[in-house]
Amino acid sequence: MKILSVNAGSSSLKFTAYEMPEEKVLISGAFERIGIGESFYTIKINGEKIKKEKEFASHKEAVATLIDELLENGVISSLEEIEGVGHRLVHGGEKYAESVVIDEDVVQTVSELSELAPLHNPANLIGVEAFKSEIPSALEVGCFDTAFHQTMRKKEFLYPVPYEWYEKYGVRKYGFHGMSHAYIAGRMAEILGKEDARVISCHIGNGASLCAIKDGKSVDTSMGFTPNAGLMMGTRSGDIDATLIPFIMGKTGKSLDEVINDLNKKSGYLGVSGISSDSRDIEEAVEKGNERAILSQEMYVERIVNYIAEYYLELGGADAIVFTAGVGENSASTRAQIIQCLEPLGIKLDEEKNQTRGKEALISTEDSKVQVYVIPTDEEVMIARDTYRFIQERTI
C-alpha cells in the first residue's frame, strides 16, 4: 500500500512516499517558493538527490508535478495506487487529541483555529485542498502537532492569568512538535522494554521544544500558546517578560506586529549573536572566540538544562534523556555542554560514543544514573502510520 506524508507551508510542500506497512521510503522531496517566483523542487530517490527549477503559481500545480514525478520514476503506475495522504496539521486546539480522517467538519474546525496558528493552519489546508483535487480517490488524514500534548493536566497547561481567558478565548499551553515527541516516546518504549518509561525528549533544532513523557504520554512541554514560548531557538526568543513588548514599542515606535515579528524572526541565536540562526555558524564562531557567539551558545545550553532539570523533578526522575532534531542529532559539542551541566544529577556522558551524527546511539556511560540517547526523529513515518491505520480500519 502506498501512502504520502505531506507537510504544506504557505509557499512550500514537503512530501515522503511510503510503502506500508513496511515503512519503506520510495521517494521524498520538497517544493519551494510556491507562488512567489523562482520556485524549484528537489526529489530524492534511490539515494540520488535531484534539483529542478520550475515555476509553480499554486500548491495544486506543485501536486500535479509531484504526481508526474511519481509516475515517471515508477513509484506508481496509476493514481489509484496512492490509497492515503496524511497531512501535518499544526493546530488542533483542544478538540483533537489524535489524528482524524479529514472531512468538511475537520476542515471547518481547522480553519476556525487559524487564529491560533495564522501562519500554519491556512497553509496546511491549502495542501489538503490541493491533494483532494488531484488525488480524489485517496483517504486524507490530518495529524496534529498539538494532539500528543492533550494529555497534559490543567495545572501544567494553564497560565496564571484570569481564568476566563481560558474559558472564553482558549488561552492555554498547547505545545507543538507533538509527532516528534510521540515518535521518541514509542521508540524509547521499544529500547527500554517498558511502557511506563520516564523520558525527557529534547527536540532541539532551529525550532526547539522539550517534553516530559511518562507512560508514553506528554506530561509537560516547553512550547506554549504559540511555538515562540519556552526555549531560546534559532530566531525565536522563547520565554520573556511580557511587559518588554509595550516597553520596546514605546522606545522604538514599532507596532505590536513589528515587535512580535522581532521576537519570532530576529531573536534567539540570531538576535544575541548577530551572526546567524544556524547552530553550525554559531559553533564555528565560538571556535574563533567570538564573544557574542559564545554568549548565545551559553544562553541556549542553560535554558535547555533548566527545562531538563525541571522535568526531571516533575517526572520523579528519568529513565532516559533523548536528543533529536537538527542540533540534537548532529551537534556533539552542544550535547556535551548540556550533559556536563547535568553532572550533579549523576548523568555522565561517554565522550567517544557522543561523536555521532544523525544516527541512533546510546551516548552515556555505563554508570550514568540516566541513560542518554541520540535518536533521529521521524515525523513523516508517524503520519504514514496513522494514515495506514485509518485505511485498515475502513477495510475491516
N, C-alpha and C positions, 0 to 999 in steps of 0.2 A: 504494500500500500504506500502510495506517495503522498507526502504532506509538505506544505510550505509553512515555514515560520517567518512571520513578517513584522517589521518594525518601521512604520511610516512616520517621518517627521514632516515639518512644513515644506521643506524643499529636498527631502531625501527619502530613500526607500531601501532598507536593508532586507536581505532575504537569505534563507537557507532551505534547501530542499532535502528531505529525508526519505529513505526507505524505512518504513515502520513495519513491525515493531523492532527491527534490528538496530534502529537508530543510526543507520549508515548515511553519512553525508554524501549526497550526489553532486551538488553544486551549490555555491554560495556567492554572494556578491552585494554590491551596493550601487545605487543610482544617486548621483549628487547634483546639486544646483538645479533641481527641477523647477521650471517656471521662472528662473531668474537669470537665464543666459549662461553661456559657456558650460552647459551641462555635459556630463560624461558618466560612464559607468564602468565598473570593474567586475569581472567574474573570476571565480577560482574553481577549476575543475581538473581532476587527475593531477593535483599538485602544481598545476600551472596557473599563474595569475595573469589575466589579460585585461588591458585597459582600452576602452573605445570611447571616442568622442561623438556625441550625438545630441542634438537639441531636443529637449522634452518640455512642452508647454504645460503638461499636466501629469499627474500621477497615473491617469488612465493610459497615456501614451507610454509611460515607463513600464507599466504592467504588460502592455501589448508587446513591447520589446523583450521583456523578461520571458514571456511565453514563446516568442520566436527563438530565443536562446535555448530554452528547454527542448524545443523540437529539433533545432539544428544540431545540438550536441547529443541527441539521442537519449536525453534524460526521460522524455516521454514520447509516445508516438501519437497521442491524442489528448485533448484536454480532459477527457473523462477519467484519465489515469490519476489526476490530482483529486483525491477524494476529500481533502480538507485543507483549509487555510486558517492557520492560527495567528491572531493578531495581538501584538503587545498593546494594551490599553493602559495608559499611565494611571488615571484616577477613577476609582470605582466608589469613592466615598465610603459610607457605612453600609451601603446596600449590598455590595458584592464581597463575600468572604472567600469566594472561589471562582474559577473560570466558568464561563457560561456560553451557551450557543447564542450567537448574535441574531436577534430578531428586531423588529421595529421598536419594541418596548426598550430593549437594551440600547439601541441607537439613540432613542429619545432621552433616556436617563444619562447616558454618557455625554450627550450634548448639553443637558442641563447642568452637569457637573463641570462644564468647561470653565466656569468662573473660578473653580479651584485649581485648574490646570490650563490656563488660557493658551499657553504655548504648545501644549501637548495633545489634549483631548481632541480639539478640532482637526489637527493634523492626522491623528490616529484614525478618525472617522473618514477622512478623505481616502485613506488607504483601504478601509473597509468597503467603501462605495466603489472604488476602482476595481478591486478584485471581484466584488459581487457582479459588476457589469461584464468583466472579461471572462470570468470562470463561474458562471451561474450554477453549474452542477455541484460545485464543492460546498461542503459544510463549513460555515465560517464560525470560528470560536474566538471569544475575547478572553485574554489572560491579563489580569490586572496587577500592576506594580504594587498596589496598596493592599491586595487581598490577604497576603500572608500575615500582615500585621493586625488583622482584625481580631486576633486572639488576645491582644493586649487588654488589660483591665483598666477601668476608669482611672484609677489612681496613677497609672502610667501614661494614659493618653490625654488626660485633661490638663489644661493650663490653669494656673491660679488667677483667672480673670473672672469677671461676672458670669455666673453660670448660664444666664440667658443667652450669652454669646454662643454657647454650645447648642442650647436648645433651639434658638431661632436661626442661627447662621452656620451651624456646623463647625464652629471654631474648636479644633482639637488637633492632636498629633495623629497624622495618618501613616507616615513612614513610606519609604519607597525602596527601590532595589529588591522588592519582595521576591521575585522569581530567582534572583541570585542567592539570596539568603535561604530560600526554600531548597534550592539545589544543594547548597552546603549542608543544610540540616539532614537531607536524605543521604548524602554521601558519607557524612560522619557517622550516621547510624549504622551504615554498612561497615565502615572501617573499624569502629569501636565495638560493633556487635551488640549494641544496646539501643533501644528506642527512647530511653529516658535520659540520654546524654545531655550534659550541660555544656553548651558550645557558645563561644563568643566569635561571631563571624565578622571579619573585618574586610568589607568591600571598599578598598581604597584605590581610586583611580582619579581622573580629573574631577568626577563627582564621587563623593565618598559617604559611606554610612556604616555604622556598626549595628549589630543586632545581637541581643541576648536571647538564646534559644534554649528551651527546656522541653523535654518530651516531644521534640520535633516541632514545637510551636514558638512563635515570636512572643517573648515576654516584654521586651522593650527595644526601642531602636532610636538612633540619634537624629535622623531626619524628622521633620515635624509636619506642620500645616502645609508647608511647601518644601521643596528639596533644598532650599537655602539654609535650613536650620541644621544645627549640630556641628559637625566638624568643619574646620577650615579646609577648603578644597582648591582646585586649580584656579578658578576665578570667583568662587563664592566665598563670602565672609564666614559663613557658619554663624553660631550664636553671637549676638551682640546686645548691648543695652539699647532697647527700642527708642529711648529718648535721644540717641545720637541722630536719628533721622530728622526731626524738626530742627535740631541744633545746626546740622550741616545745611539744611535748606535755608535757614536764616543767614548763615555765614557766607554761603556761596550764591544765593539767589536761584539755586536749582529747584526744579519742580519735584514733587513726590516721585513721579515716574522716573525722573533722571537719577535721583538718589537710589531708588530701588534697582535701577539698571546698574549703577556703580557697585552695589552690594552683590549683584549676581554675576556681573561680567568683567569687573575691574578690580576685584578684591582677591582674597586668598593668596596663593603663591604669587600671582601676578602683581597684586597690589602691594604686598610687602617687599618683594624682591625688586620690582621694577624691571624685571628681566623677561620672565616668561611664566606661563601657566603650566608648562610641561615639567614634570619632576626630573626628567633626564637633563634638561637645561639647567635646572636648579642644582642638581648634583655635580654637574660639570663646573658650574660657577663656584660651588662650595670647595671643590678641589683646588681652585685657583685662589681661594682665600677671600672671595667677595663677601663683605660683611653683611649686606642685606640678604644675600642668598643664604648665608649661614643662619641668620636670624629667622628667615622664613621657614627653613627646614626644622629648626629647633621648636618653633611655634607649632608647626604641623605635627611633629612627633609628640610633643607634650599634650596636645588635645586628644590625640588617639589614645595615648597612655591613660589619660584621665578617664576616658569613657570605658576602657578595658577594666580599670580598677573599679569603677562604679558598677559595672555589670558583673564583675567577679563577686562582689559583695551581694548584689541583688540576686544572683543565682545561688548563693551559698557555696561558692567555689566553682571550679570549672574542670571539665574533663579535657577540653581542648580549646585552643585558640587557633583560628584559621585565617590565613591571609589569602585574599583573592582579588581579582580585577587587575587593572594595568600596573599600578605601583605594587600592590600586594604580591602579584605573581612574579614580578620581574626585578624589583629593587632589593637586592641583598643588603645593601647598606641601610636603607630605611627600616627593614625588618630588624636588623641587628640593633639599631639605635632604640627601637621600641622595646625589644626584649631586654636590652641592658637596663632600661628604666624599670622593668618589672622584676628584676632580680630579688627585691625584698619579699616578693611573694613566692620565692623558691622556683621561679621559672628560669630555665637555663637554655641557652642557645648552643647548638653544635655548629661552630663556625664553618667547618668543612661541608657539612650537609646543607648549610644555608646558601652555598654557592650554586644555586639552581635558578633557572629562569623558565617560567611557563610550563613547568612540569609538576605533577603531584609528588610531594615529598614530605617526610617527617623530618623536621629540622631542629628539634630539641634534643637535649642529652638524655641518656637513659635514666638519670637520677632527677630529672626535672619534675617538679610537682604537678605540672600541667603539660600535656603534650602540645606541641606547636606544629602546625601543618601549613604547607602551601598547597592549595587546590585550585586549579584553573576553573573558573565558573563557567556555566553553560546555560544561559537563559533561553537560548533558542531551542535546546532539546526539551526544556521544561514546557515550552509552548507546544512543541510537537507531541509530547506525551499526553498532555491534556486534550489536544485535538483528536489524537488517536483514540483516547478513552471514550470520548463522546460518540465517535463513529462506531466503535464497538458496541456501545450501549444501544445504539439505534438499530443494530443488526441482530441483537439477541432476541 
